[in-house]
């Protein structure tokens, strides 16, 4: 089992990391070719039109954490 190495990242952080990695690799097309994903998909993730999926996350050394739930208000039946 892999352990988390740092604080949780937001989707904005992931997009920035992808953008920076693309620049280092020589552009979005080059990055996409190396990681076997469509360059339009990479562009869509960076632009915020699409969510980063498993292939992109894996290529960046990331994984999606399961969703968590937070209590926002006390339900009405709690008063009974």
C-alpha positions as a Markdown table, in Angstrom:
| # | Residue | x | y | z |
|---|---|---|---|---|
| 1 | Unk | 0.0 | 0.0 | 0.0 |
| 2 | Unk | 1.3 | 3.4 | -0.9 |
| 3 | Unk | 1.4 | 6.2 | 1.7 |
| 4 | Unk | 0.6 | 9.8 | 1.1 |
| 5 | Unk | 3.8 | 11.8 | 0.9 |
| 6 | Unk | 2.4 | 15.3 | 1.4 |
| 7 | Unk | -0.7 | 17.4 | 2.0 |
| 8 | Unk | -3.7 | 16.7 | -0.2 |
| 9 | Unk | -3.7 | 18.5 | -3.6 |
| 10 | Unk | -6.6 | 20.4 | -5.1 |
| 11 | Unk | -7.6 | 19.9 | -8.7 |
| 12 | Unk | -6.0 | 23.3 | -9.4 |
| 13 | Unk | -2.7 | 22.0 | -8.0 |
| 14 | Unk | -2.9 | 18.9 | -10.2 |
| 15 | Unk | -3.6 | 21.0 | -13.3 |
| 16 | Unk | -0.6 | 23.2 | -12.4 |
| 17 | Unk | 1.6 | 20.1 | -12.0 |
| 18 | Unk | 0.5 | 18.7 | -15.3 |
| 19 | Unk | 1.1 | 22.0 | -17.0 |
| 20 | Unk | 4.6 | 22.3 | -15.6 |
| 21 | Unk | 5.4 | 18.7 | -16.5 |
| 22 | Unk | 4.2 | 19.3 | -20.1 |
| 23 | Unk | 6.6 | 22.3 | -20.3 |
| 24 | Unk | 9.5 | 20.2 | -19.1 |
| 25 | Unk | 8.6 | 17.4 | -21.5 |
| 26 | Unk | 8.5 | 19.8 | -24.5 |
| 27 | Unk | 4.8 | 20.6 | -24.7 |
| 28 | Unk | 1.4 | 18.9 | -24.3 |
| 29 | Unk | 1.6 | 16.8 | -27.4 |
| 30 | Unk | 5.0 | 15.4 | -26.4 |
| 31 | Unk | 3.8 | 14.7 | -22.9 |
| 32 | Unk | 0.6 | 13.0 | -24.2 |
| 33 | Unk | 2.6 | 10.9 | -26.6 |
| 34 | Unk | 5.0 | 9.6 | -23.9 |
| 35 | Unk | 2.1 | 8.8 | -21.5 |
| 36 | Unk | -0.3 | 7.3 | -24.2 |
| 37 | Unk | -3.1 | 9.8 | -23.8 |
| 38 | Unk | -4.8 | 12.1 | -26.3 |
| 39 | Unk | -3.3 | 15.6 | -26.5 |
| 40 | Unk | -6.8 | 17.0 | -26.6 |
| 41 | Unk | -7.4 | 15.3 | -23.2 |
| 42 | Unk | -4.3 | 16.8 | -21.7 |
| 43 | Unk | -5.3 | 20.2 | -23.0 |
| 44 | Unk | -8.8 | 19.8 | -21.6 |
| 45 | Unk | -7.5 | 18.9 | -18.2 |
| 46 | Unk | -5.1 | 21.8 | -18.1 |
| 47 | Unk | -7.9 | 24.2 | -19.2 |
| 48 | Unk | -10.4 | 22.9 | -16.6 |
| 49 | Unk | -12.8 | 21.4 | -19.1 |
| 50 | Unk | -12.1 | 17.8 | -18.0 |
| 51 | Unk | -11.0 | 16.1 | -14.8 |
| 52 | Unk | -7.7 | 14.3 | -14.6 |
| 53 | Unk | -8.2 | 10.6 | -14.9 |
| 54 | Unk | -6.2 | 7.6 | -13.8 |
| 55 | Unk | -3.6 | 7.7 | -16.6 |
| 56 | Unk | -2.7 | 11.4 | -16.0 |
| 57 | Unk | -2.7 | 10.9 | -12.3 |
| 58 | Unk | -0.4 | 7.9 | -12.5 |
| 59 | Unk | 1.9 | 9.7 | -14.9 |
| 60 | Unk | 2.2 | 12.5 | -12.3 |
| 61 | Unk | 2.8 | 10.1 | -9.4 |
| 62 | Unk | -0.6 | 10.9 | -7.9 |
| 63 | Unk | -3.8 | 9.0 | -6.9 |
| 64 | Unk | -7.3 | 10.2 | -6.3 |
| 65 | Unk | -8.3 | 9.9 | -2.6 |
| 66 | Unk | -11.7 | 8.6 | -1.9 |
| 67 | Unk | -14.4 | 11.2 | -1.3 |
| 68 | Unk | -15.0 | 12.2 | 2.3 |
| 69 | Unk | -18.1 | 13.6 | 3.9 |
| 70 | Unk | -18.5 | 16.6 | 6.2 |
| 71 | Unk | -21.5 | 17.4 | 8.3 |
| 72 | Unk | -22.8 | 20.8 | 7.3 |
| 73 | Unk | -25.9 | 21.1 | 9.5 |
| 74 | Unk | -27.8 | 19.1 | 12.0 |
| 75 | Unk | -30.7 | 17.2 | 10.5 |
| 76 | Unk | -34.2 | 18.0 | 11.8 |
| 77 | Unk | -34.7 | 14.6 | 13.3 |
| 78 | Unk | -31.6 | 15.0 | 15.6 |
| 79 | Unk | -33.7 | 17.1 | 18.0 |
| 80 | Unk | -36.1 | 14.3 | 18.8 |
